């Protein structure tokens, strides 16, 4: 049973995220087949996003699963 590779396309964008706890996180999100970072928040029902290569006050190069309800803002990096 082989699945299409298009379903799992990897297209990473760098972002900064401010959490409700006041932490500032910098890392990468996989937007996959979506056109924009904003689509992760507006066009999906998933309650979590995955942030990889995370840099924060408590370490770096981590992977975090972040509940969207705990995000104050997201800033895509150019």
mmCIF file of the C-alpha atoms, coordinates in Angstrom:
data_MODEL
# 
_entry.id   MODEL 
# 
loop_
_atom_site.group_PDB 
_atom_site.id 
_atom_site.type_symbol 
_atom_site.label_atom_id 
_atom_site.label_alt_id 
_atom_site.label_comp_id 
_atom_site.label_asym_id 
_atom_site.label_entity_id 
_atom_site.label_seq_id 
_atom_site.pdbx_PDB_ins_code 
_atom_site.Cartn_x 
_atom_site.Cartn_y 
_atom_site.Cartn_z 
_atom_site.occupancy 
_atom_site.B_iso_or_equiv 
_atom_site.pdbx_formal_charge 
_atom_site.auth_seq_id 
_atom_site.auth_comp_id 
_atom_site.auth_asym_id 
_atom_site.auth_atom_id 
_atom_site.pdbx_PDB_model_num 
ATOM 1  C CA . UNK A 1 1  ? 0.000  0.000  0.000  1.00 0.00 ? 1  UNK A CA 1 
ATOM 2  C CA . UNK A 1 2  ? 1.927  3.022  -1.276 1.00 0.00 ? 2  UNK A CA 1 
ATOM 3  C CA . UNK A 1 3  ? 0.789  6.550  -0.509 1.00 0.00 ? 3  UNK A CA 1 
ATOM 4  C CA . UNK A 1 4  ? 1.359  9.582  -2.679 1.00 0.00 ? 4  UNK A CA 1 
ATOM 5  C CA . UNK A 1 5  ? 4.445  11.586 -1.733 1.00 0.00 ? 5  UNK A CA 1 
ATOM 6  C CA . UNK A 1 6  ? 2.486  14.797 -2.442 1.00 0.00 ? 6  UNK A CA 1 
ATOM 7  C CA . UNK A 1 7  ? 0.466  14.224 0.744  1.00 0.00 ? 7  UNK A CA 1 
ATOM 8  C CA . UNK A 1 8  ? 3.667  14.546 2.793  1.00 0.00 ? 8  UNK A CA 1 
ATOM 9  C CA . UNK A 1 9  ? 5.403  17.357 0.910  1.00 0.00 ? 9  UNK A CA 1 
ATOM 10 C CA . UNK A 1 10 ? 7.974  19.204 3.020  1.00 0.00 ? 10 UNK A CA 1 
ATOM 11 C CA . UNK A 1 11 ? 8.062  22.964 2.572  1.00 0.00 ? 11 UNK A CA 1 
ATOM 12 C CA . UNK A 1 12 ? 9.544  24.731 5.594  1.00 0.00 ? 12 UNK A CA 1 
ATOM 13 C CA . UNK A 1 13 ? 9.149  28.380 6.576  1.00 0.00 ? 13 UNK A CA 1 
ATOM 14 C CA . UNK A 1 14 ? 10.924 30.142 9.436  1.00 0.00 ? 14 UNK A CA 1 
ATOM 15 C CA . UNK A 1 15 ? 8.669  31.818 11.993 1.00 0.00 ? 15 UNK A CA 1 
ATOM 16 C CA . UNK A 1 16 ? 8.727  33.572 15.356 1.00 0.00 ? 16 UNK A CA 1 
ATOM 17 C CA . UNK A 1 17 ? 5.955  32.634 17.787 1.00 0.00 ? 17 UNK A CA 1 
ATOM 18 C CA . UNK A 1 18 ? 4.905  34.417 20.986 1.00 0.00 ? 18 UNK A CA 1 
ATOM 19 C CA . UNK A 1 19 ? 3.090  32.154 23.468 1.00 0.00 ? 19 UNK A CA 1 
ATOM 20 C CA . UNK A 1 20 ? 0.500  33.068 26.085 1.00 0.00 ? 20 UNK A CA 1 
ATOM 21 C CA . UNK A 1 21 ? 3.153  32.211 28.681 1.00 0.00 ? 21 UNK A CA 1 
ATOM 22 C CA . UNK A 1 22 ? 5.337  35.008 27.303 1.00 0.00 ? 22 UNK A CA 1 
ATOM 23 C CA . UNK A 1 23 ? 7.965  32.808 25.656 1.00 0.00 ? 23 UNK A CA 1 
ATOM 24 C CA . UNK A 1 24 ? 9.362  33.802 22.256 1.00 0.00 ? 24 UNK A CA 1 
ATOM 25 C CA . UNK A 1 25 ? 10.127 30.824 20.021 1.00 0.00 ? 25 UNK A CA 1 
ATOM 26 C CA . UNK A 1 26 ? 11.953 30.826 16.697 1.00 0.00 ? 26 UNK A CA 1 
ATOM 27 C CA . UNK A 1 27 ? 11.850 27.805 14.420 1.00 0.00 ? 27 UNK A CA 1 
ATOM 28 C CA . UNK A 1 28 ? 10.478 26.211 11.265 1.00 0.00 ? 28 UNK A CA 1 
ATOM 29 C CA . UNK A 1 29 ? 6.978  25.046 10.357 1.00 0.00 ? 29 UNK A CA 1 
ATOM 30 C CA . UNK A 1 30 ? 6.158  22.740 7.480  1.00 0.00 ? 30 UNK A CA 1 
ATOM 31 C CA . UNK A 1 31 ? 3.448  24.357 5.367  1.00 0.00 ? 31 UNK A CA 1 
ATOM 32 C CA . UNK A 1 32 ? 3.392  21.316 3.068  1.00 0.00 ? 32 UNK A CA 1 
ATOM 33 C CA . UNK A 1 33 ? 0.890  21.856 0.255  1.00 0.00 ? 33 UNK A CA 1 
ATOM 34 C CA . UNK A 1 34 ? -0.450 25.082 1.739  1.00 0.00 ? 34 UNK A CA 1 
ATOM 35 C CA . UNK A 1 35 ? 0.373  28.414 0.128  1.00 0.00 ? 35 UNK A CA 1 
ATOM 36 C CA . UNK A 1 36 ? 1.095  30.450 3.265  1.00 0.00 ? 36 UNK A CA 1 
ATOM 37 C CA . UNK A 1 37 ? 2.023  30.127 6.927  1.00 0.00 ? 37 UNK A CA 1 
ATOM 38 C CA . UNK A 1 38 ? -1.346 31.660 7.824  1.00 0.00 ? 38 UNK A CA 1 
ATOM 39 C CA . UNK A 1 39 ? -3.080 28.651 6.247  1.00 0.00 ? 39 UNK A CA 1 
ATOM 40 C CA . UNK A 1 40 ? -1.763 26.470 9.105  1.00 0.00 ? 40 UNK A CA 1 
ATOM 41 C CA . UNK A 1 41 ? -3.948 28.510 11.442 1.00 0.00 ? 41 UNK A CA 1 
ATOM 42 C CA . UNK A 1 42 ? -6.980 29.278 9.293  1.00 0.00 ? 42 UNK A CA 1 
ATOM 43 C CA . UNK A 1 43 ? -7.447 26.313 6.948  1.00 0.00 ? 43 UNK A CA 1 
ATOM 44 C CA . UNK A 1 44 ? -6.823 23.322 9.201  1.00 0.00 ? 44 UNK A CA 1 
ATOM 45 C CA . UNK A 1 45 ? -8.734 21.794 12.094 1.00 0.00 ? 45 UNK A CA 1 
ATOM 46 C CA . UNK A 1 46 ? -5.565 20.454 13.770 1.00 0.00 ? 46 UNK A CA 1 
ATOM 47 C CA . UNK A 1 47 ? -5.283 21.875 17.303 1.00 0.00 ? 47 UNK A CA 1 
ATOM 48 C CA . UNK A 1 48 ? -1.460 21.682 17.238 1.00 0.00 ? 48 UNK A CA 1 
ATOM 49 C CA . UNK A 1 49 ? 1.350  22.910 15.017 1.00 0.00 ? 49 UNK A CA 1 
ATOM 50 C CA . UNK A 1 50 ? 4.799  21.332 14.872 1.00 0.00 ? 50 UNK A CA 1 
ATOM 51 C CA . UNK A 1 51 ? 7.742  23.699 15.270 1.00 0.00 ? 51 UNK A CA 1 
ATOM 52 C CA . UNK A 1 52 ? 11.171 22.232 14.454 1.00 0.00 ? 52 UNK A CA 1 
ATOM 53 C CA . UNK A 1 53 ? 14.726 23.523 14.947 1.00 0.00 ? 53 UNK A CA 1 
ATOM 54 C CA . UNK A 1 54 ? 13.375 25.615 17.813 1.00 0.00 ? 54 UNK A CA 1 
ATOM 55 C CA . UNK A 1 55 ? 15.483 28.308 19.451 1.00 0.00 ? 55 UNK A CA 1 
ATOM 56 C CA . UNK A 1 56 ? 14.229 29.617 22.768 1.00 0.00 ? 56 UNK A CA 1 
ATOM 57 C CA . UNK A 1 57 ? 15.426 30.583 26.222 1.00 0.00 ? 57 UNK A CA 1 
ATOM 58 C CA . UNK A 1 58 ? 15.262 26.946 27.322 1.00 0.00 ? 58 UNK A CA 1 
ATOM 59 C CA . UNK A 1 59 ? 17.362 25.405 24.549 1.00 0.00 ? 59 UNK A CA 1 
ATOM 60 C CA . UNK A 1 60 ? 17.760 25.009 20.832 1.00 0.00 ? 60 UNK A CA 1 
ATOM 61 C CA . UNK A 1 61 ? 17.350 22.449 18.059 1.00 0.00 ? 61 UNK A CA 1 
ATOM 62 C CA . UNK A 1 62 ? 14.249 20.978 19.655 1.00 0.00 ? 62 UNK A CA 1 
ATOM 63 C CA . UNK A 1 63 ? 10.922 19.942 18.164 1.00 0.00 ? 63 UNK A CA 1 
ATOM 64 C CA . UNK A 1 64 ? 7.789  21.283 19.853 1.00 0.00 ? 64 UNK A CA 1 
ATOM 65 C CA . UNK A 1 65 ? 4.112  20.512 19.379 1.00 0.00 ? 65 UNK A CA 1 
ATOM 66 C CA . UNK A 1 66 ? 2.323  23.762 20.238 1.00 0.00 ? 66 UNK A CA 1 
ATOM 67 C CA . UNK A 1 67 ? -1.382 24.071 20.948 1.00 0.00 ? 67 UNK A CA 1 
ATOM 68 C CA . UNK A 1 68 ? -2.785 26.866 18.769 1.00 0.00 ? 68 UNK A CA 1 
ATOM 69 C CA . UNK A 1 69 ? -4.786 28.140 21.751 1.00 0.00 ? 69 UNK A CA 1 
ATOM 70 C CA . UNK A 1 70 ? -1.473 29.045 23.445 1.00 0.00 ? 70 UNK A CA 1 
ATOM 71 C CA . UNK A 1 71 ? -0.223 31.274 20.627 1.00 0.00 ? 71 UNK A CA 1 
ATOM 72 C CA . UNK A 1 72 ? -0.537 35.063 20.848 1.00 0.00 ? 72 UNK A CA 1 
ATOM 73 C CA . UNK A 1 73 ? 1.049  35.868 17.472 1.00 0.00 ? 73 UNK A CA 1 
ATOM 74 C CA . UNK A 1 74 ? 3.126  34.376 14.660 1.00 0.00 ? 74 UNK A CA 1 
ATOM 75 C CA . UNK A 1 75 ? 5.572  36.319 12.500 1.00 0.00 ? 75 UNK A CA 1 
ATOM 76 C CA . UNK A 1 76 ? 6.849  34.670 9.307  1.00 0.00 ? 76 UNK A CA 1 
ATOM 77 C CA . UNK A 1 77 ? 10.517 35.388 8.600  1.00 0.00 ? 77 UNK A CA 1 
ATOM 78 C CA . UNK A 1 78 ? 11.571 36.590 5.161  1.00 0.00 ? 78 UNK A CA 1 
# 
